[in-house]
Structure formats: C-alpha cells, structure tokens
Amino acid sequence: MNGLDQKVEQVRTLLAEAVRDFSPVVFASSLGAEDMVLTDIIANNRIGIDIFSLDTGRLPEETYNLMHKIENFYAIQLKVYFPDRALVEKFIAQFGVNGFYESSNARKECCFARKIEPLRRALAGKNAWVTGLRRDQAVTRSNLEVSAFDADNGLQKLNPLLEWTNRDVWAYIRQHDVPYNKLHDQFYPSLGCAPCTRSVTPGEDIRSGRWWWESPEDREWNLHVSRNSEIAHGTGVSAQTSGERSAEPA
C-alpha cells in the first residue's frame, strides 16, 4: 500500500468511526477539489453521511454544472440550502449589491447572510459535520485538528483531509477519475461566490484568489473561525463558524 492509499484508508476509517460514534453526520461540500475527494470516498464506500452544499445565489455556472453532475455520476441526492431572503435583502439595503468589496465587515456580513445562516440550518439536529479543509491552505487553518468539538455549532467537527497535500488531492482525483469543478483548469485554486473568486498566477498563494482585497489573515469566511477567536481579534460580526476550500490541478 503506497502513501496515498494509506491516507485514503485513514479517511475511510475516520468517516466510518464518525458514523458509528456521532450519527447523524453530514458533509458540508463547497464543491472544491478536496470536497470531491471526500464525495467520492463517501459515495463509493456507501458511508452513511449525507452531503449538502450551500447555494449562495452568486455561484459560478461551473459550480452549478458540477452539482448536477454529482447527482448523476454517483446516483446520490445533494441537499442544497439557500440563504434567507430577508437577510440578503437587509444586507443589500445596508451595503449595496456588491458592498462586500468596500470593507472586511461588509464582506463578513454578506458571508453571514449567504453562507453561515444557511449552514446553521443544515447542521441543526446533527451530531458531527465533515469538511474538506487542509492545513496548508491558509494561515487561518494552521491550528485545526482532525477531530475536535465545535463549540460554536455544538457538534463534532471532522477534517479528514487536514494533512493531505494539494498533490495528494489531485493524485486521487486523477487516479479515480473523479469529477471536479472545471474552474480549477482555469487556475482557480479556491472556489466560492463568483464576485469573490478569481484565478491566480503561478507562484501566487492559493488564497490570493479569494477576497484578494483583504489581508491574508482575514481571508476566511467565519465558518471556520470560532466566535471567541473573532472577539479576540476584534472582528466579531453576526457570524460564527464552517467550510470552503481550495485546490489546484498539479
């Protein structure tokens, strides 16, 4: 068994144990390359974890195409959660349609309305949730653990790919012919809403394609930043915690 096969087996074991110990467990997919690896492992091994995604209303066309392909390719239903209309309207009334470019606070308020509030609904009644976060994606993820209690959301949080490298992710995708978002082929390492995502040039940090107008330590969308951490850094908005990621064809 090679190194990648060992990592895959560790992920399968972790997910199976999570179902045994924490059921019901859900997987929050942002449809990036890491999430497609986890989708493939969960679906092909019939691990009892439901997969959901957040439709912010501002996703790229390529992401919607992948949503459709996932359901046909794996013969599974992808649960999709949408923002609360009133919260989005409130944000636009206060900041404008593209007000998130004006300040970090406005961007986080937009993320709250379009991502964090729907995520809370998706996690309601669950005992654990899975993400595709990797440690080397961002400075904000250096202290993550493979499995830890998420106090903000009141359930266990699992990051099975935490120690995987970008090379591991793409080796798995190629080896198993896993469908992926075609924006990756256009040098988009990190995927999110269309207005907040751009391609990067070779050598640029992978997070430089997200919220490039902000400082690196702020380039997280609060789903993976605890409320205590926000307060400590003076960034407490109406948001609290969970998922988005990055990947790049190697």
N, C-alpha and C positions, 0 to 999 in steps of 0.2 A: 504494500500500500504506500503510494507516494505522499508527499506532504499535503497536497491539495485534497486528496482522498481522505486523509486523516482529519483535516479541517471540516470536510463535509460530514463525516461520521460524527464528529463532535457536535455539529449543529443539529443533526437529526436526533442525537441523544438528548441534547438540551431541550429541544422542542417537545419531544415525546415525554420527557420528565415534567415539563411545564404543564402539559395537558393532564398528566396524572396528578400533579400536586396543586394546580391552580385553576382548573377548569371552572367556568368558561374563559378561554384565552382567545384574543383576537390579534390580528396582524395589521398594523397601520402602514399601508403601502402608498408611497408618493410616486410610484411607477418609475423610479430611477433604476439603474443597473443593479445595485445591491438588492433592491426590493424584488427584482425579477429573479435573482438567485434564490431568495427565500420563497418566493411564489412557486418556483419550480420544485424546490425541495418539499414544501408542504403539500403541493398538489400531487406530485408523483409518488410520494410515500403515504398519501392519504392520512396525514396527520390532522387530528381534529381541531384545527384552528381556522376560524372564519377570517376572510380577508376583506378589508374595506379600504376605501380611498376617499379623499375629500375633493369635491369639485368646487373650487372657489368661484367659479363663474368667469375666470380670466386665464384659463389654462390654454396652452398652445394646441393647435389642431393635432399635432403628432401625439400628444398625450391622450387625447380622446380616441385616436385611432388605435393606440395600444390598449386602452381599456376594452375596446370591442374585441380586439384580437385575443386578449387573455381569456375571455369567456369562451370563445370558440376553440382556442388551442387546448385549454385544459378542461373544458367542459365543466366549468365552475361558475358560480354567480358571484360577481364582485359587488359588494354592497357599497353604495355611493351616498355620501352625506353632503348636504348643501347648506350654505350659510342661511342664517335667519334674515329674512328680508328687511325687517325693521332695523337691525343692527347695521346692515350695509347702507341703507338709506340714511341712517344717522351719521355714519362716517362721511358719506359723500356730502351731506348738508354742511358738515363742520369743516372738512378739509378739501373737498372737491374730488372729482373722479380720480385724478392722478396725484392727489395731495401727498401720497406716501413718499414722493421724491423730495418734499420740502423739509422734512425733519425725521429723525430716528423715531421720535414719539409718534408721529403720524403713521409711519410705516408699521410700527408695532400695533397701533390701534386697528389698522387695516388687517393685519395678520390675526388679530383677536377676532374680528368680525367674520373673516372668511375662513379661518383655519381652527383657531383654538376653541371657540364656542362649539362648532360642529364636532370637533374631536371629543369634547366633554360628553356630548350626547352619544357618540359612538362608543365611549368607554363606560358609560353608565351601566351598572349591573355586572361588569366583568371583574375578574379577579387578577388578570395579568394581561399585558399587552406587549407585542413584539415590534421592534423597529429594525431597520437596516443600517443603523448608524455604525460608522467606523471611526476609530480613534484618530487616524491620521487625516481626517477630512478637514478639521478646523481646530483652532486653539480652544474654542469653547467646548470641545469634546474630549480633552485630554484626561479629565478626571472621571470619565464614565466607567461603569462596571458592567460586566457581562450580565449580571442579575442583581438587582437592588430594588428595595421598596421605594416606590414613587409616592412620597408623602402628599404632594400637591393633588394628585389624582386618586390617591387611596387604593393603590393596587401595585402588584409587582411589575417591574419593567425589565424586559429582556432585550439584550443587544447581541444576538448570536454571532454577528459578523464583526464584532468590535476589533479583533486583532487581525482581520483579513486585510490584505493589501489591495490596491487597485488592480495589480497584476493578477491576484487570486480571483477577483471578481470576473475579470474578462476572460481568464483562462476557463473558468467554469462555464460562462455563457457560450464560448466557442465550442467547448468540449461537448456540451449537452444541447447545442443548437437552441438556446433559449431566446424567445422573442424579447426585443428591447426597444426603447424609445429611439427613433431614428434621429432625433436631435443630437444624440451622442456622436453620430457620424459627422455632424457639422460643428464639432468642437464645443459642445455644450456639456461641461463636466457635471454640472449641478442643475437640477430641473425644478422649476416651480411655476409661479404665475408668469405669463408672457411678458408683462411690463417690467418684471423684476429679475429677469434671467437673460443673460447674453452669452455669446460664445467667447472663448478665451484664446489667446495666442500661445504657442508652445513655450513652456517655461513659466507661464503665469501660475500663481497659486490657484488651486481648483475652486476656492471660494471666491475668487475675484469675479466670477461670473454671476454672483448673487449679490444684490444690494451694493453694487460697486461704489456707490456714492457715500457709503458709510465706512467707519473704521473697522478693521478685521475683527476686533473683539465684540462688535455689535452685530455681526452677521449671523445671527441665529434668530429663529422666529418664535422664541419663547416657549415652544412646546418642549424643548429640552433644557430649559433653564428654570430652576426652581424659583418659587416666589421669594424665598429667603435670599437667594443669590441676587435677584433683581433689586430687592430692597437695599442689600448691602452695597450695590453698585449704583444706587440712585436711579434705577431705570424701571421702577415699578409702575407699569401701566395696568390696564384692566385685564391683562393676560396672565396665564400661568404656564403650562407645560407641553410637548411631544412631536414629531417626526418630519423629516425631509433629509435628503442626502445628495450624494454626488457620485459620479463615475465618469470614466473616460475610456474610449477604446484605446488599447495599448498597441 
